[in-house]
Amino acid sequence: MKVMKFGGTSVGSANSILNLKKIVENEKDSVIVVVSALGGITDKLIKTSQMAVSGDSAYNTEFQEIVSRHHNLIYDIIPEGKVRDTLMQEVSRLLNELHNIYQGLALINNLTPKSEATIVSYGERLSSRIVEALIKDAARIDARTFIKTETKHNKYILDSELTDKLIHKTFADNSARITIVPGFIASDKDSGEITNLGRGGSDYTAAILAAALKADILEIWTDVDGFMTADPKVINNAYTIKHLSYVEATELCNFGAKVVYPPTIYPVFKANIPIAIKNTFNPEGEGTIISSESTSEGRLIKGISSINDTSLLTVQGLGMVGVVGVNHRIFRALADADISVFLVAQASSENSTSLGLRHVDTSKACEALNAEFAKEISMGLMEEVTAVSDLSTVAIVGENMRMNAGIIGKLFHTLGRNGISVTACAQGGQETNISFVVKSKLLRKTLNVIHDSFFLSEYKVLNLFICGTGTVGGSLIEQISSQRQQLMSEHGLKLNVVGIANSRHAIFDREGLDLINYRTALNESPDCDIERMHKEILKMNIFNPVFVDCTANADVAALYADLLEHNISVVAANKIAASSDYATYNRLKHIARRRNIKFLFETNVGAGLPIINTINDLINSGDKILKIEAVLSGTLNFIFNMLSEEVSMSRTVRLAQEKGYSEPDPRIDLSGKDVIRKLVILAREAGYTIEQSDVEANLFIPDELFDGTLENFWEKLPELDADFENKRKQLEAENKHWRFIAKFQDNKGSVSLCKVDRHHPFYNLEGSNNIVLLTTERYKEYPMLIKGYGAGASVTAAGVFADIMRIANI
């Protein structure tokens, strides 16, 4: 025999209740079917009663909606005939009774607990009659005849012993294969007056019956596939938990998982009866099984649950230290005020105790505690009790956390890296639940980052904001788009681009943007400046965020500090920040370290070449950089490699611009400023304090060509061709090549056009390649050489992509 409980959504519409009929009638063995009121009816019953008591005549309109809801459902599911006529008569009788009660309330303007209990009972009394008429050969037994309660502290408490006896007596002679029972409702053991088991009590009714009658299983049919790893409204890739222990299910229920009413679990746990959570709208789904066994399913934690409505009270004072009975007084005062506490955190010094409770109880709790400790507060031994609101409580649950070292460490590391501060924390000695309090505005981010970090998610997720859609940014987006599926399938990594901005527009979507049609979406979006983009990024407050700067914009670089302070990692192709004044560079590095996030700019030097990363590895492993020699301008190397008798100086500069090697204004490259920036960045990463102004610049273009407009530059540049050709011929006769070399040694930096012979490592550098020679204490006799493509949108984008992957692999 099994007990099946169907919730409000399962009886709330014609389609759902017909699914119920099919599910129940397919059962071969005897079943007890417990039903809730039609979805939303209990709330409507309460609302209508409150309107009637307040003298609002519109209660009649609300009541008529209740009538129509039930009548319409009957006409939709019960064929015309005797069964429908009989049912309509019975339902109309009950609705007339209810209407009379509402009229009485409107007259006396008073709603007693007794009247309210009677009113809300009509929901299940009506729905159970409809289900009985719908299902073939079903018989109905009123739960009020065997579910008995007593009143304690103004609450209805189950009389378990009497209820158990009455269930056995009631069902001893029950021969029906299908028995319909209204859930939730009960009666007082002495007076027989209508009572109930509290909101969600239909689950409890079913569990009481299953335990008393030693059912094989308790099935709870609802509108979800079972317990989820987290709230699917917040976590898109939350999935169904196949198996939970009674302890795990209880913990999740007590912390906001609304799949099962918390008291439901104890009766079946005691009788060792498994619970199956099933979906009325997906009967073939596996659902969740709850039993005495605990399975790992390959995870240390089973699920994440949360309570959004949290206030935190703190009782504190040095006068508490060493005083016996303080906590007894705290909880006695709260119990007398009928206030429930769901989280307790106490310092080992005994000078403070923090209590988590619902916001609705906050004011009453403060009054009760301040009254209890009034004497101590007046003497200065304790502080007045105050509350902090706008908080949420999060719990991670799993029996496999027990005796597994490092769970809390990983939890707090993950939260800290995402800028989430914990206000209070508690863990029981059984190690099945770690609960902590955060600001409500951070709840969504908290749930996402924990779900991702503890591998409950199918993928690890990085949420990217990409600023700049030019050659580098556009190429990066193409690379991410083409690699996404492979990264997900082979590495379990999902790169979710949640923001894209160019110089005039920006688009945002926390669920992820379409990387194929993003340019159209950008062009159709409203104008967006840098300040608005900045605000939108912070407003999204998303987990595992990375800001990717593919611009050369100083205003964008100026955002880095604030982004890092908000725990947003930064990947920059933009050289401005890392090469600006040393104080700014050092501050950005310091913020990233303090926040335990990343500020990466590998492509600032050498495009996709692993130069900065190599220097970092050398320094971090204890080596010291003694000298840096490098050709760091792919543009200039291209120019001097192309220079020949047939191709003049002015023509090579034009070719560099046409091929995209140089900036749109090639004077930026020819001035050596770009090389100076790169040398400064390398020297700083090598551990030296240096400014751009400290680098000696020996240029090969006259200063006057850098003045005036770009058009004037192009007009005057050919005047240098003859001189360069003469020098080139002399160079060729000496069998040497020109290289624009950056050098740092003995705390001094310089950039200059140098001649190198065929024995020099830089001699055979081709095209737009870059080369770096690192002389270190370990690599002194044979310096380390790094060489390869140093310019181009695709290789630079690939280097940016590599930095993103470094963040993903933290």
Disulfide bonds with the S-S distance in Angstrom:
none
